[in-house]
Amino acid sequence: MTPNLRWQPNPPPQPDPWQGGGPQLPGWLEERLFDQRIVMIRGPLTGQAASGIAAALLTLDTAGPEPVQLHIASSGGDLNAAHAVIDVMDAMTAPVHAVVTSEAGGAVLAVLAAAERRSAYRHARFKLAEPRAAGVTGTADEVAAAAGQHLRELEEVVLRLVEVTGQSRSRIEDDLSAGRSLSSAEARDYGLIDEVVGKGA
């Protein structure tokens, strides 16, 4: 007597936490990048993605003092997630060199600003925009407390951008409110990055 066999669909693939929630890379490619001390932020920076990125950075930091390359292709994400990555970067012994490969915006700009060296490919784009707060539910007091915490974290982002760019605080705040867009060359002149990589840069 044969047992009853039921077909069960495979569960949907989960986003790779090292890749910022973007399309998953083949395992062999992830390993090759990791061997080259490259960590990627791809797609929206979520809390789950930040945990994986932080773990990768910590692992590479303990493996040796050579620079870690953080490749960024993200239009933004959660501010708490960005701070989770930034805290690890600030604690690392190995320097982090960030490279914007296609875009960087919102909360991810704070991660970019935390890197020791910052560069971008010639056609990368930047979006100065206020980072989003994670969805908050609860009582009025709980929502108010969360809003206050978000404003304090947003101020940290502004101060970090002021420090790395040399722009005034009022200009940074105005540009974030307006959602100003920058090309790579404009981002270099603004102070967001140190150099533009590629021919014709």
C-alpha positions, 0 to 999 in steps of 0.5 A: 500500500502506497502512502498518500503523497501530496504535492506542496509548492515550494515556499517563495524565495526570501530576500537575501539579508545581505542584499538589502531586499533586492533580487537574490544573487547566485550563491557562488557570486555572493561568496566571490564578492564576500571573498573580495571583502565586498558587501552590498546594499541593494533595494530598500534597506529593511531591518532584516537586510540591515541585520545581514549587512551588519553581520557581514561587516562584522565578520569581515572586520574580524577577518582582517584590517583591509578595507571593506567595500560597501556597494550601494544601490538603494533609493532609501529605507528605514531609518532604524535599519540605517542606524543599525548599519551605521553603528557597526561601521562606526565600531569597525577597525577596518575602514569602509569604502562606500561606492554608489553603483546606481543610486543612493537616497533617503536613509541610505545617505546616512550610511554613505556618510558614515563611510571613511571614503565615498565614491560613485560611478559616473551615472549614479544618482542621489536623492536628498530626501527625509528618511522614512520612519518605520510604521508605528501603531499604539496609543497616542502617547506611544505614537508621540514618543516614536515621533520624537525618537524619529526626529532625534534620529533624523537630527543625527542624520542631518549632523552627519551630512553637515560634517561630511559635506561641509554644507550648512545645517539649514541647507541640508535641511532645506534640501532634504525637505525639497527632495533634491536630486544630484548627479554624481558630479553634483554630489561630489561638488556638494561633498557627499562623495570624494570622487567619481569613478570611471572614464570622463569623470 
